[in-house]
Amino acid sequence: MNQTFSIWFILLATVIAANAPFFNQKLLLVFPLKVAKSLGIRLLEMLVFYFLVGGMALLIERQTGQIVSQGWEFYAITAALFVTCAFPGFVYRYLLKHR
């Protein structure tokens, strides 16, 4: 897997994982729920998906070379970008009127 493909793969996985909690009613895309998901559950799902995508990125970085250590600033920025990527799903679920 070349480096350009790896970067695009992680970006696509980020957008899909950030929006997934807003487009379905299953818990973590697997477990069906009897009641509707609340915003809090959706945010917890986003947190789980953030760590899953981060772990995937770490594995790809390990395969391509040496893992670079990061400070708290890196994780704060990536979390903010993950939440930004989730904006379309949030708008679809909570701001658009559904018939």
C-alpha positions in Angstrom: 0.0 0.0 0.0 1.6 3.2 -1.1 1.5 6.4 1.1 -0.9 8.4 -1.0 -3.5 5.5 -1.0 -3.0 5.2 2.8 -3.8 8.8 3.3 -6.9 8.8 1.2 -8.0 5.5 2.8 -7.7 7.1 6.3 -9.6 10.2 5.2 -12.4 8.2 3.7 -12.6 6.0 6.8 -12.7 9.1 9.0 -15.6 10.6 7.1 -17.6 7.4 7.1 -16.9 6.7 10.8 -17.7 10.2 11.9 -21.1 10.2 10.1 -22.1 6.5 10.8 -23.7 7.2 14.2 -26.1 9.7 12.7 -27.3 7.6 9.7 -28.3 4.4 11.5 -30.1 3.3 14.6 -27.9 0.4 15.6 -25.4 0.7 18.4 -21.8 0.6 16.9 -23.4 -0.4 13.6 -24.1 -3.9 14.9 -26.4 -4.1 17.9 -30.1 -3.2 17.3 -31.7 -1.0 19.9 -35.3 -1.1 21.0 -35.4 2.7 21.6 -34.1 5.6 19.5 -30.5 6.6 20.1 -30.0 9.8 22.0 -27.4 12.4 21.1 -25.2 11.3 24.0 -25.1 7.7 22.7 -24.2 9.0 19.3 -21.4 11.1 20.7 -20.1 8.1 22.6 -20.2 6.1 19.4 -18.2 8.9 17.7 -15.6 8.6 20.4 -15.3 4.8 19.9 -15.0 5.3 16.1 -12.4 8.1 16.6 -10.2 5.6 18.5 -10.8 2.9 15.9 -9.8 5.1 13.0 -6.8 6.3 15.0 -5.8 2.7 15.6 -6.1 2.0 11.9 -4.0 5.0 11.1 -1.4 3.8 13.7 -1.2 0.4 12.1 -0.7 1.9 8.6 2.0 4.2 10.0 3.7 1.2 11.6 3.7 -0.6 8.2 5.1 2.3 6.3 7.9 3.2 8.7 8.7 4.5 12.1 5.9 5.7 14.4 6.3 9.3 15.3 5.4 10.3 18.8 2.8 13.0 19.1 1.8 15.5 21.9 -1.6 16.4 23.1 -2.0 19.1 20.5 -2.0 16.4 17.7 -4.9 14.5 19.4 -6.8 17.7 20.1 -6.6 18.7 16.4 -7.5 15.3 15.1 -10.5 15.1 17.5 -11.7 18.6 16.3 -11.3 17.4 12.6 -13.3 14.2 13.4 -16.1 16.3 14.8 -16.0 18.6 11.8 -16.2 15.6 9.5 -19.4 14.5 11.4 -21.2 17.8 10.7 -23.1 16.5 7.6 -24.5 13.6 9.6 -25.5 15.9 12.4 -27.3 18.3 10.1 -29.1 15.4 8.4 -30.2 13.9 11.8 -31.1 17.0 13.8 -31.5 20.0 11.6 -33.3 18.8 8.5 -37.0 18.2 8.6 -37.9 14.6 7.8 -41.4 13.6 6.6 
